[in-house]
Amino acid sequence: MSQAAGQADSVEVRHDLAHVPLVPPSRTSGVLEVFRRRYLLRLMVRREIRARYAGTAFGLAWSYINPFTRFLTFYFVFGLLLGRGSGMQNFAIHLFAGMVLVNYFTESVTAGTRSLLSNRGVIGKMAMPREMFPVASMLVSLWHAIPQLVILVIACVATGWVGDGPLWVPDAVGMAAALLGFALIMVYGTAFGLMFSCVNVIFRDFQRIVQTFINIIPFTVPMMYPYYLIADGERIPLKYHDLYVANPVAEAVMLIQRGFWIPTCDGPCVVDPLTGAELPEFVGDLYSRGLVMLVIGLVLLAVGQFVFSRLEKTVPERL
C-alpha cells in the first residue's frame, strides 16, 4: 500500500502544473529560436522553393538557364563590345561576380519584406517563431544564388582555357574574401528582412518603397563600372568617396570580385588605356572594412530583432 501511495503521490506531482508559468505558444527567443527549430526551417525553405517552380516543365533547371543566358549577354555586350579598349581585363567576370551578390541581396530584402504577408495563412494556423519567415526567405535567396555561383566558376575556368590569360586558380585569401562578401549579404539581408517585414504588414505600400530603392542598388556598387571611376575624383568629388564605400553591398561586391575576378587577370586587372599605368581595383583597406561592416551588420541584426519583437504583436490582427 505504501508503494502504491508513493506512486500515486509521484503521479500527482508530475501532473501538478500549477507551478509552471503560462506563456504564449509562439513565444520565442528571436532569431536564435529559428535555428533551434532547424527541421521546421528546412520545411519552410523547401516549401518556398517548390512553390516557385510549381507547374514548370524544367523546374530547378531554370535557376541555371537564367544566369547562364545572362552571363552570355554580359560577355558579348560588355566583354567584347564595351570592354575592349577600356583597360580592363575580363570585364564580364567583373560584372557577373558583382551581380551574384547584388541579386542575392535584392532578392533577400524584397522577399523578406513580403514574407509575413505571403505566409498569412500559415501564421494564422500555426504557432511558430514569426522570424522564421524572413530567415527562410533569405535562405531561399541563397539557394538561388548557388546556380549563379556555379556559372561564375565555370566562366572563370573557361576564361583561362579560351583566352590569353592565366588559368583560374583560386587562392585562399580570395576565397576567404568571397565568403566574407556572402556573410555580409546574409547578415544585412536578414536584418533588413526582419525590420521591413513587420513594417510592411502595418503599411502595405512599404514594399513598393523598398522596391524603388532596391532598383538603385546595382548602380551604387562597382559592378557595371570599375572602382577607379569613383576613386579618381574626376567624376565624383572625393568627399563622397567614403560615403560610397560605406555601402555594405559595394564592399561585398568588391570582396567577391577579389575572389573570382582578380585570379583571371594577367598582371594588373585595370590599367589606364592611354598611359598603361595601373589603376586601383578596390578600396585600399578592403579586408578590414569587410570585418568592420560585418560587426556593424550583426549590431543591425540585433536592432532588426528588437524592431521585429516590438511590432510583431500587431501582425495577426493586421493580417
SERO-4910 file (N, C-alpha, C, O; in steps of 0.05 Angstrom, whole numbers):
BEGIN
 pado doro    nc1    nc2    nc3   cac1   cac2   cac3    cc1    cc2    cc3    oc1    oc2    oc3
  Met    A     17    -24      0      0      0      0     17     25      0     11     45    -14
  Ser    A     39     24     16     57     48     17     70     53    -10     73     76    -18
  Gln    A     77     31    -24     89     35    -50     69     47    -70     76     65    -85
  Ala    A     44     37    -69     23     47    -87     17     76    -80     12     93    -98
  Ala    A     17     83    -54     12    110    -46     34    129    -56     29    151    -65
  Gly    A     59    118    -54     81    134    -63     80    139    -93     86    162   -103
  Gln    A     72    118   -108     69    122   -137     47    142   -144     50    159   -162
  Ala    A     25    141   -129      3    159   -134     12    188   -128      6    207   -143
  Asp    A     28    191   -106     38    218   -100     56    229   -122     55    252   -129
  Ser    A     74    211   -132     92    220   -153     77    227   -179     85    246   -193
  Val    A     56    212   -185     39    219   -208     26    246   -205     26    262   -224
  Glu    A     16    251   -181      3    277   -176     23    300   -178     17    321   -188
  Val    A     48    294   -169     69    315   -171     75    321   -200     79    343   -208
  Arg    A     77    299   -216     84    302   -244     63    317   -259     69    332   -277
  His    A     38    313   -252     16    326   -266      7    352   -253    -12    364   -263
  Asp    A     19    360   -232     12    385   -220     28    407   -234     51    411   -230
  Leu    A     14    422   -252     27    442   -269     21    470   -259     25    490   -273
  Ala    A     11    472   -234      4    498   -224     28    516   -221     26    541   -223
  His    A     52    504   -216     76    520   -212     89    528   -239    108    544   -239
  Val    A     79    517   -261     91    524   -287     77    549   -298     53    550   -300
  Pro    A     93    570   -304     80    595   -314     69    591   -342     80    576   -359
  Leu    A     47    604   -347     34    603   -373     48    623   -392     52    646   -385
  Val    A     55    613   -416     69    630   -436     54    626   -463     43    605   -467
  Pro    A     55    646   -480     43    643   -506     56    621   -521     81    618   -519
  Pro    A     42    604   -537     55    582   -551     74    592   -572     92    577   -580
  Ser    A     72    617   -581     90    627   -602    113    643   -590    129    655   -605
  Arg    A    116    643   -563    137    658   -550    164    646   -559    168    622   -558
  Thr    A    183    663   -567    209    654   -577    231    671   -566    226    692   -554
  Ser    A    256    662   -571    279    678   -565    290    691   -589    314    696   -591
  Gly    A    273    697   -609    282    711   -632    294    693   -654    286    670   -657
  Val    A    314    705   -668    327    690   -690    340    665   -680    341    645   -695
  Leu    A    350    665   -656    363    641   -645    343    618   -644    351    595   -648
  Glu    A    318    624   -637    298    603   -636    293    591   -663    286    567   -665
  Val    A    296    607   -684    292    597   -711    312    575   -718    304    554   -729
  Phe    A    337    579   -710    357    559   -716    357    536   -696    368    515   -702
  Arg    A    343    539   -674    339    516   -657    318    497   -669    318    473   -665
  Arg    A    299    509   -684    279    492   -698    287    488   -727    272    496   -745
  Arg    A    310    477   -730    321    473   -758    304    456   -775    302    461   -800
  Tyr    A    291    436   -764    273    419   -780    250    435   -792    244    432   -816
  Leu    A    238    452   -776    216    469   -786    226    489   -806    213    495   -826
  Leu    A    251    499   -802    262    518   -821    267    505   -848    262    517   -869
  Arg    A    277    480   -847    281    465   -872    255    461   -887    254    464   -912
  Leu    A    234    455   -872    208    452   -885    199    477   -899    188    477   -921
  Met    A    203    500   -886    195    526   -897    211    532   -922    199    542   -942
  Val    A    237    526   -922    254    532   -945    245    514   -968    243    524   -991
  Arg    A    241    489   -963    232    470   -984    205    479   -996    201    477  -1020
  Arg    A    188    487   -978    161    496   -987    163    519  -1006    150    520  -1027
  Glu    A    180    539  -1000    182    562  -1017    196    556  -1044    188    566  -1065
  Ile    A    216    538  -1043    229    530  -1067    210    515  -1086    209    520  -1110
  Arg    A    195    496  -1075    176    481  -1091    154    499  -1102    145    496  -1125
  Ala    A    145    518  -1086    124    536  -1095    133    553  -1119    118    560  -1137
  Arg    A    159    561  -1119    169    578  -1140    170    563  -1167    165    575  -1188
  Tyr    A    175    537  -1167    177    522  -1192    153    504  -1197    154    487  -1214
  Ala    A    132    507  -1181    108    491  -1185     96    496  -1213     92    518  -1221
  Gly    A     90    474  -1227     77    476  -1253     96    481  -1276     87    483  -1299
  Thr    A    123    483  -1271    141    487  -1293    153    460  -1303    155    441  -1287
  Ala    A    160    459  -1328    170    434  -1340    199    429  -1333    207    407  -1328
  Phe    A    215    451  -1332    244    448  -1326    251    450  -1296    272    441  -1288
  Gly    A    232    461  -1281    237    462  -1252    262    477  -1244    266    500  -1253
  Leu    A    279    464  -1228    303    477  -1217    323    485  -1239    340    501  -1235
  Ala    A    320    472  -1263    339    479  -1285    337    508  -1292    357    519  -1303
  Trp    A    315    521  -1287    313    550  -1294    332    566  -1277    340    588  -1285
  Ser    A    340    556  -1254    360    570  -1237    387    571  -1251    404    588  -1244
  Tyr    A    392    552  -1269    417    552  -1284    414    565  -1311    433    578  -1321
  Ile    A    391    562  -1324    387    573  -1350    388    603  -1350    401    616  -1366
  Asn    A    374    615  -1331    372    644  -1330    400    657  -1325    407    676  -1340
  Pro    A    415    649  -1305    442    662  -1302    461    656  -1324    478    673  -1330
  Phe    A    458    633  -1337    476    627  -1360    471    645  -1383    489    656  -1395
  Thr    A    445    649  -1390    439    667  -1412    446    696  -1405    454    711  -1422
  Arg    A    444    703  -1379    451    730  -1370    481    734  -1373    490    755  -1382
  Phe    A    497    714  -1366    526    716  -1369    534    719  -1398    552    735  -1404
  Leu    A    522    703  -1416    529    705  -1444    523    733  -1455    538    743  -1471
  Thr    A    501    744  -1445    494    771  -1454    515    791  -1444    524    808  -1460
  Phe    A    524    788  -1419    544    806  -1409    571    802  -1424    585    822  -1429
  Tyr    A    577    777  -1430    602    772  -1443    604    785  -1470    624    797  -1477
  Phe    A    583    781  -1486    583    792  -1514    580    822  -1514    592    836  -1531
  Val    A    562    833  -1497    557    862  -1498    578    877  -1484    590    896  -1495
  Phe    A    584    870  -1459    603    885  -1442    632    875  -1447    650    892  -1448
  Gly    A    635    849  -1448    662    839  -1451    675    844  -1478    698    852  -1479
  Leu    A    661    838  -1499    672    840  -1526    668    868  -1538    687    878  -1551
  Leu    A    645    880  -1535    639    906  -1548    649    930  -1531    665    946  -1541
  Leu    A    640    931  -1506    647    954  -1490    673    950  -1474    686    970  -1467
  Gly    A    681    926  -1470    705    921  -1454    731    926  -1469    751    933  -1456
  Arg    A    731    924  -1495    755    928  -1510    764    957  -1509    747    975  -1514
  Gly    A    789    961  -1504    799    988  -1503    794   1003  -1478    801   1026  -1475
  Ser    A    781    990  -1458    775   1003  -1433    797   1001  -1412    796   1014  -1391
  Gly    A    816    984  -1418    838    979  -1399    832    959  -1378    847    955  -1359
  Met    A    809    945  -1380    801    925  -1360    802    897  -1373    794    893  -1396
  Gln    A    812    878  -1358    812    850  -1366    787    836  -1356    779    841  -1333
  Asn    A    776    820  -1373    753    802  -1365    731    818  -1351    723    812  -1329
  Phe    A    722    839  -1365    702    856  -1353    676    841  -1348    661    847  -1329
  Ala    A    670    821  -1364    645    805  -1360    646    790  -1333    626    788  -1320
  Ile    A    670    780  -1326    673    767  -1300    669    787  -1277    656    781  -1257
  His    A    681    810  -1281    679    832  -1261    649    839  -1256    641    842  -1233
  Leu    A    634    841  -1278    606    848  -1276    589    826  -1264    573    830  -1246
  Phe    A    593    801  -1274    576    779  -1265    582    771  -1236    564    763  -1222
  Ala    A    607    773  -1227    613    767  -1200    598    786  -1181    587    778  -1161
  Gly    A    598    812  -1188    583    831  -1172    553    825  -1173    539    829  -1153
  Met    A    543    817  -1196    514    812  -1199    505    789  -1181    482    788  -1173
  Val    A    522    769  -1176    515    746  -1159    506    756  -1132    485    748  -1122
  Leu    A    522    774  -1120    515    784  -1093    494    806  -1094    477    808  -1075
  Val    A    493    822  -1115    472    842  -1117    445    829  -1119    426    837  -1106
  Asn    A    443    808  -1136    418    794  -1139    410    780  -1112    386    780  -1105
  Tyr    A    430    769  -1099    424    756  -1073    413    776  -1053    394    770  -1039
  Phe    A    425    799  -1052    416    820  -1033    388    830  -1039    371    831  -1022
  Thr    A    384    837  -1065    358    848  -1072    336    828  -1069    314    835  -1060
  Glu    A    341    803  -1075    320    782  -1072    315    777  -1042    292    773  -1034
  Ser    A    336    777  -1026    333    773   -997    315    795   -985    297    789   -969
  Val    A    321    820   -992    307    842   -979    278    843   -989    259    846   -973
  Thr    A    273    840  -1015    246    841  -1026    229    818  -1016    206    821  -1008
  Ala    A    241    793  -1017    226    770  -1007    221    772   -977    200    764   -967
  Gly    A    241    781   -962    238    784   -933    217    805   -926    202    801   -907
  Thr    A    216    826   -942    195    847   -937    167    836   -940    149    843   -925
  Arg    A    163    818   -960    137    807   -965    131    782   -950    109    771   -952
  Ser    A    150    772   -934    149    745   -923    124    741   -904    111    720   -906
  Leu    A    118    760   -887     96    756   -869     69    757   -884     51    741   -878
  Leu    A     66    776   -902     42    777   -918     38    752   -935     16    742   -939
  Ser    A     60    742   -946     58    719   -964     51    693   -949     40    674   -960
  Asn    A     56    693   -923     51    669   -906     29    674   -886     30    662   -864
  Arg    A     11    692   -892    -10    699   -873    -27    674   -865    -36    672   -842
  Gly    A    -31    656   -883    -46    632   -877    -32    614   -857    -45    603   -839
  Val    A     -6    611   -860      9    595   -841     10    608   -813      8    595   -793
  Ile    A     14    634   -813     16    649   -788    -10    646   -772     -9    644   -747
  Gly    A    -33    646   -785    -58    644   -772    -64    616   -761    -82    613   -744
  Lys    A    -50    596   -772    -57    568   -764    -37    555   -746    -44    537   -731
  Met    A    -12    564   -747      9    550   -732     23    570   -713     27    593   -720
  Ala    A     30    560   -690     46    576   -670     75    570   -675     85    548   -668
  Met    A     90    589   -686    118    585   -692    132    613   -690    118    633   -691
  Pro    A    158    613   -688    171    639   -688    167    653   -714    172    643   -736
  Arg    A    156    677   -713    150    692   -738    175    701   -752    174    709   -775
  Glu    A    198    701   -737    223    707   -750    231    686   -771    248    690   -788
  Met    A    217    663   -769    222    641   -787    218    649   -816    233    640   -834
  Phe    A    200    667   -822    193    673   -850    214    691   -863    222    685   -886
  Pro    A    223    713   -851    245    728   -863    271    712   -866    285    714   -886
  Val    A    277    695   -846    301    679   -847    299    658   -870    318    654   -884
  Ala    A    276    646   -872    271    627   -894    274    640   -921    284    628   -939
  Ser    A    264    664   -924    266    679   -949    295    684   -956    303    682   -979
  Met    A    311    691   -936    340    695   -940    354    670   -949    371    671   -967
  Leu    A    347    647   -937    359    622   -945    350    612   -972    366    601   -987
  Val    A    325    618   -979    316    611  -1007    331    628  -1027    338    618  -1048
  Ser    A    336    654  -1021    351    671  -1039    380    661  -1041    392    662  -1063
  Leu    A    391    651  -1019    418    639  -1020    418    614  -1038    437    609  -1053
  Trp    A    397    598  -1036    395    574  -1053    395    582  -1083    407    568  -1099
  His    A    382    604  -1089    381    612  -1117    406    626  -1126    411    629  -1150
  Ala    A    423    634  -1107    449    646  -1114    470    625  -1121    489    630  -1135
  Ile    A    465    600  -1111    485    579  -1116    488    573  -1146    511    571  -1155
  Pro    A    466    570  -1162    470    566  -1191    485    588  -1204    501    583  -1222
  Gln    A    481    613  -1196    496    635  -1207    525    633  -1200    543    639  -1217
  Leu    A    531    623  -1176    559    619  -1168    572    597  -1184    595    599  -1191
  Val    A    557    576  -1190    567    554  -1207    574    565  -1235    595    558  -1246
  Ile    A    556    581  -1246    561    592  -1273    586    610  -1272    602    611  -1291
  Leu    A    589    625  -1250    613    643  -1247    638    627  -1247    658    634  -1260
  Val    A    639    605  -1232    663    588  -1231    669    577  -1258    692    577  -1267
  Ile    A    649    567  -1272    653    556  -1299    664    577  -1318    682    572  -1334
  Ala    A    653    602  -1316    663    624  -1332    692    631  -1326    707    636  -1344
  Cys    A    699    631  -1301    727    637  -1293    746    616  -1304    768    622  -1314
  Val    A    738    590  -1302    755    569  -1313    757    571  -1343    779    568  -1354
  Ala    A    735    576  -1356    735    578  -1386    751    601  -1395    763    600  -1417
  Thr    A    752    623  -1380    767    646  -1388    797    639  -1390    811    649  -1408
  Gly    A    807    623  -1371    835    615  -1373    841    596  -1395    863    597  -1406
  Trp    A    822    579  -1402    827    560  -1424    824    572  -1451    839    565  -1470
  Val    A    804    589  -1454    798    600  -1481    814    626  -1486    824    629  -1509
  Gly    A    817    643  -1466    830    669  -1470    861    667  -1469    872    645  -1468
  Asp    A    873    690  -1468    902    691  -1467    913    693  -1438    937    693  -1433
  Gly    A    895    696  -1419    902    700  -1391    911    674  -1378    910    653  -1391
  Pro    A    918    675  -1352    926    651  -1338    903    634  -1331    880    643  -1331
  Leu    A    908    608  -1325    887    591  -1315    878    600  -1288    893    609  -1271
  Trp    A    852    599  -1284    840    609  -1260    846    589  -1237    837    566  -1237
  Val    A    861    599  -1218    868    583  -1194    860    599  -1170    874    618  -1163
  Pro    A    839    592  -1156    830    608  -1133    851    606  -1110    862    585  -1105
  Asp    A    856    628  -1097    874    629  -1074    858    631  -1048    835    638  -1048
  Ala    A    871    624  -1026    858    622  -1000    848    650   -992    826    652   -981
  Val    A    864    671   -996    856    698   -988    831    707  -1004    812    718   -993
  Gly    A    831    701  -1030    809    708  -1047    783    694  -1040    762    706  -1039
  Met    A    785    668  -1034    761    653  -1026    751    662   -999    727    663   -994
  Ala    A    769    669   -981    760    680   -955    746    707   -959    727    712   -946
  Ala    A    757    723   -978    743    748   -984    715    744   -995    697    758   -987
  Ala    A    713    725  -1013    686    719  -1025    667    709  -1004    644    717  -1003
  Leu    A    676    692   -985    659    682   -964    651    705   -945    628    706   -936
  Leu    A    669    724   -940    662    747   -924    641    764   -938    623    775   -925
  Gly    A    643    766   -965    622    780   -980    595    767   -977    575    781   -973
  Phe    A    594    741   -979    569    727   -975    558    730   -947    534    734   -943
  Ala    A    576    730   -927    568    734   -899    556    761   -895    536    764   -881
  Leu    A    567    782   -908    556    809   -906    527    809   -917    510    821   -904
  Ile    A    523    797   -940    496    798   -952    476    782   -935    453    790   -932
  Met    A    485    759   -924    467    744   -907    458    760   -882    435    760   -875
  Val    A    477    773   -869    471    787   -845    454    812   -850    433    816   -837
  Tyr    A    462    828   -870    447    852   -876    420    845   -888    400    859   -883
  Gly    A    418    825   -905    393    817   -917    373    808   -896    350    814   -897
  Thr    A    383    792   -876    366    783   -855    357    806   -837    333    807   -829
  Ala    A    375    824   -831    368    847   -814    347    864   -827    327    872   -814
  Phe    A    350    871   -852    330    887   -866    304    872   -869    282    884   -867
  Gly    A    306    846   -874    282    830   -877    265    830   -851    241    831   -852
  Leu    A    279    827   -828    264    828   -803    250    854   -798    227    855   -791
  Met    A    265    876   -803    253    902   -798    230    909   -817    209    918   -809
  Phe    A    235    903   -843    216    912   -863    191    894   -864    170    904   -872
  Ser    A    193    869   -856    170    851   -858    147    860   -841    124    860   -849
  Cys    A    153    868   -816    132    878   -798    122    905   -807     98    910   -805
  Val    A    140    923   -815    131    949   -825    112    946   -849     93    961   -851
  Asn    A    118    926   -866    102    922   -890     74    913   -883     55    918   -898
  Val    A     71    898   -861     44    890   -852     28    914   -843      4    915   -848
  Ile    A     41    932   -829     27    956   -819     21    976   -841      0    988   -842
  Phe    A     41    980   -859     38    999   -881     43    984   -907     67    980   -914
  Arg    A     22    977   -921     25    959   -944     40    971   -967     50    956   -984
  Asp    A     42    997   -969     57   1009   -991     87   1008   -987    103   1015  -1004
  Phe    A     95    998   -963    124    999   -957    140    981   -976    163    988   -982
  Gln    A    129    958   -984    144    941  -1002    149    954  -1029    169    948  -1042
  Arg    A    132    973  -1038    137    987  -1063    159   1008  -1058    174   1014  -1076
  Ile    A    160   1020  -1034    181   1038  -1028    208   1024  -1028    228   1034  -1039
  Val    A    208   1000  -1015    233    984  -1015    241    976  -1043    265    978  -1049
  Gln    A    223    969  -1060    230    961  -1087    241    985  -1103    259    981  -1119
  Thr    A    232   1009  -1097    242   1032  -1111    272   1036  -1104    288   1042  -1121
  Phe    A    279   1033  -1078    307   1036  -1070    324   1012  -1080    347   1015  -1086
  Ile    A    312    989  -1080    326    965  -1090    335    968  -1119    356    959  -1127
  Asn    A    318    981  -1135    325    985  -1163    350   1003  -1167    363   1002  -1188
  Ile    A    357   1018  -1146    380   1036  -1148    406   1021  -1140    427   1030  -1148
  Ile    A    404    999  -1125    427    985  -1115    448    978  -1136    471    983  -1132
  Pro    A    440    967  -1159    461    959  -1179    478    982  -1188    501    978  -1198
  Phe    A    468   1007  -1186    483   1030  -1196    500   1043  -1174    516   1061  -1179
  Thr    A    498   1032  -1149    513   1043  -1127    537   1026  -1119    549   1030  -1098
  Val    A    543   1006  -1135    565    988  -1129    583    986  -1154    573    990  -1176
  Pro    A    609    980  -1150    627    978  -1173    624    952  -1188    640    933  -1186
  Met    A    602    950  -1203    595    926  -1218    594    931  -1248    609    918  -1263
  Met    A    578    950  -1256    576    957  -1284    597    978  -1293    598    986  -1316
  Tyr    A    613    986  -1274    635   1005  -1279    657    998  -1259    651    987  -1238
  Pro    A    682   1004  -1265    704    998  -1247    705   1017  -1223    695   1039  -1224
  Tyr    A    718   1008  -1202    720   1024  -1178    736   1049  -1182    730   1070  -1169
  Tyr    A    756   1049  -1199    773   1073  -1202    758   1097  -1212    767   1120  -1208
  Leu    A    735   1093  -1225    719   1116  -1233    708   1132  -1209    703   1156  -1211
  Ile    A    705   1118  -1187    696   1132  -1162    720   1143  -1147    718   1164  -1134
  Ala    A    743   1129  -1149    766   1137  -1132    783   1159  -1144    799   1171  -1130
  Asp    A    780   1165  -1171    799   1184  -1183    791   1213  -1177    807   1231  -1181
  Gly    A    767   1218  -1167    758   1245  -1160    751   1263  -1184    746   1286  -1180
  Glu    A    751   1252  -1208    745   1269  -1231    716   1271  -1237    706   1292  -1244
  Arg    A    701   1249  -1233    673   1248  -1239    656   1254  -1214    635   1267  -1215
  Ile    A    665   1244  -1191    651   1247  -1166    671   1259  -1146    693   1249  -1144
  Pro    A    664   1281  -1132    682   1293  -1113    692   1272  -1092    677   1255  -1084
  Leu    A    717   1274  -1085    729   1255  -1066    715   1255  -1039    716   1235  -1025
  Lys    A    702   1277  -1032    688   1277  -1006    665   1257  -1005    656   1250   -983
  Tyr    A    655   1248  -1028    634   1228  -1028    645   1199  -1030    630   1180  -1029
  His    A    671   1197  -1032    683   1170  -1035    678   1153  -1010    670   1130  -1013
  Asp    A    682   1164   -986    678   1149   -962    649   1141   -959    643   1119   -949
  Leu    A    631   1158   -967    602   1151   -966    597   1128   -986    581   1110   -979
  Tyr    A    609   1128  -1009    605   1107  -1029    615   1080  -1018    600   1060  -1020
  Val    A    639   1079  -1007    650   1053   -998    638   1045   -971    644   1023   -962
  Ala    A    622   1062   -958    609   1054   -934    585   1036   -939    573   1026   -921
  Asn    A    577   1033   -964    555   1016   -972    564    987   -969    582    978   -983
  Pro    A    551    971   -952    559    944   -948    556    927   -973    571    907   -976
  Val    A    538    933   -990    535    917  -1015    558    923  -1033    568    904  -1046
  Ala    A    568    948  -1035    591    954  -1051    616    940  -1040    632    929  -1055
  Glu    A    618    938  -1013    640    924  -1001    639    894  -1008    659    882  -1014
  Ala    A    615    882  -1006    612    854  -1012    618    848  -1041    630    828  -1048
  Val    A    610    866  -1060    616    863  -1088    646    863  -1093    657    846  -1108
  Met    A    661    881  -1080    690    882  -1084    703    857  -1072    723    848  -1083
  Leu    A    692    847  -1050    703    822  -1038    700    798  -1057    719    783  -1060
  Ile    A    677    795  -1069    674    772  -1087    689    775  -1112    698    756  -1124
  Gln    A    693    800  -1121    710    805  -1145    739    798  -1138    753    788  -1156
  Arg    A    747    803  -1114    774    795  -1106    778    765  -1107    799    755  -1114
  Gly    A    757    750  -1101    759    721  -1101    758    709  -1129    770    688  -1134
  Phe    A    742    721  -1147    738    708  -1173    749    724  -1197    760    711  -1215
  Trp    A    748    750  -1196    757    765  -1219    787    768  -1220    800    765  -1241
  Ile    A    799    775  -1197    828    781  -1196    845    757  -1206    864    761  -1221
  Pro    A    839    732  -1198    856    709  -1207    854    704  -1238    870    690  -1248
  Thr    A    834    716  -1251    833    712  -1280    850    731  -1296    852    729  -1320
  Cys    A    862    751  -1283    876    772  -1297    906    764  -1300    917    751  -1283
  Asp    A    917    773  -1322    946    770  -1328    959    797  -1321    960    815  -1338
  Gly    A    970    799  -1297    980    825  -1289    959    842  -1276    939    831  -1267
  Pro    A    962    868  -1276    941    886  -1265    915    883  -1280    915    881  -1305
  Cys    A    893    882  -1266    867    878  -1278    857    904  -1292    842    903  -1311
  Val    A    866    927  -1282    857    953  -1293    881    971  -1297    897    976  -1279
  Val    A    884    980  -1322    906    999  -1328    894   1022  -1344    873   1019  -1357
  Asp    A    908   1044  -1344    899   1067  -1360    904   1061  -1389    927   1056  -1397
  Pro    A    883   1061  -1406    886   1054  -1434    905   1073  -1449    916   1065  -1470
  Leu    A    910   1096  -1440    928   1116  -1453    956   1113  -1444    975   1113  -1460
  Thr    A    961   1112  -1418    988   1112  -1407    997   1084  -1398   1021   1080  -1395
  Gly    A    979   1066  -1394    986   1039  -1385    992   1038  -1355   1001   1017  -1345
  Ala    A    986   1060  -1341    991   1060  -1312    970   1043  -1298    947   1042  -1306
  Glu    A    978   1029  -1277    960   1012  -1261    940   1029  -1246    948   1049  -1234
  Leu    A    915   1022  -1247    894   1036  -1233    883   1019  -1210    884    995  -1211
  Pro    A    872   1032  -1189    863   1016  -1166    838    999  -1173    820   1008  -1186
  Glu    A    839    975  -1164    817    956  -1169    797    956  -1147    773    952  -1152
  Phe    A    806    961  -1122    788    961  -1099    797    983  -1080    818    996  -1084
  Val    A    781    988  -1060    788   1006  -1038    812    994  -1023    815    970  -1022
  Gly    A    830   1011  -1013    855   1002  -1002    851    983   -978    864    962   -978
  Asp    A    835    989   -959    831    973   -935    807    955   -938    789    955   -922
  Leu    A    807    939   -959    784    922   -966    777    902   -944    753    900   -937
  Tyr    A    796    888   -934    791    867   -915    783    877   -888    764    867   -876
  Ser    A    797    897   -878    789    909   -852    762    922   -853    746    920   -834
  Arg    A    755    935   -875    729    946   -878    707    924   -878    686    928   -866
  Gly    A    713    902   -891    694    880   -891    688    869   -863    665    864   -857
  Leu    A    709    866   -847    705    856   -820    690    876   -803    673    869   -787
  Val    A    696    902   -806    682    923   -791    653    923   -799    635    926   -782
  Met    A    647    921   -825    620    921   -834    605    897   -825    580    898   -820
  Leu    A    619    874   -822    605    850   -811    597    854   -782    575    846   -775
  Val    A    614    867   -766    607    873   -739    583    893   -738    564    889   -722
  Ile    A    584    913   -755    561    932   -756    536    918   -765    514    924   -755
  Gly    A    538    899   -783    515    884   -792    503    867   -770    479    865   -768
  Leu    A    520    855   -753    509    840   -730    495    858   -711    474    850   -699
  Val    A    505    882   -707    491    902   -690    464    909   -702    444    910   -689
  Leu    A    464    913   -729    439    919   -743    420    896   -741    396    900   -740
  Leu    A    430    872   -741    413    848   -739    399    848   -711    376    841   -709
  Ala    A    414    856   -691    402    857   -664    381    879   -663    360    876   -651
  Val    A    386    902   -677    366    923   -678    342    913   -693    319    918   -685
  Gly    A    346    898   -715    324    887   -730    307    868   -714    283    868   -716
  Gln    A    320    852   -697    306    834   -680    289    850   -659    267    842   -653
  Phe    A    300    872   -649    286    888   -630    261    901   -642    239    900   -631
  Val    A    264    912   -666    242    924   -680    221    903   -686    197    908   -683
  Phe    A    229    879   -695    210    858   -701    195    849   -676    170    846   -678
  Ser    A    209    846   -654    195    837   -629    175    858   -619    155    851   -606
  Arg    A    180    884   -625    162    904   -616    137    906   -634    115    913   -625
  Leu    A    141    900   -659    119    904   -678    103    878   -684     80    880   -694
  Glu    A    115    855   -678    101    830   -686     75    825   -671     59    809   -680
  Lys    A     72    838   -648     47    834   -633     22    844   -648      0    834   -644
  Thr    A     27    863   -667      4    874   -682      0    859   -708    -19    864   -723
  Val    A     18    839   -714     17    826   -740     -9    810   -744    -22    813   -764
  Pro    A    -17    792   -725    -40    775   -730    -66    791   -736    -81    784   -754
  Glu    A    -70    813   -721    -95    828   -725    -95    843   -750   -116    849   -761
  Arg    A    -71    851   -761    -70    866   -785    -68    849   -810    -73    858   -832
  Leu    A    -62    823   -806    -62    805   -829    -91    798   -837    -95    783   -856
***
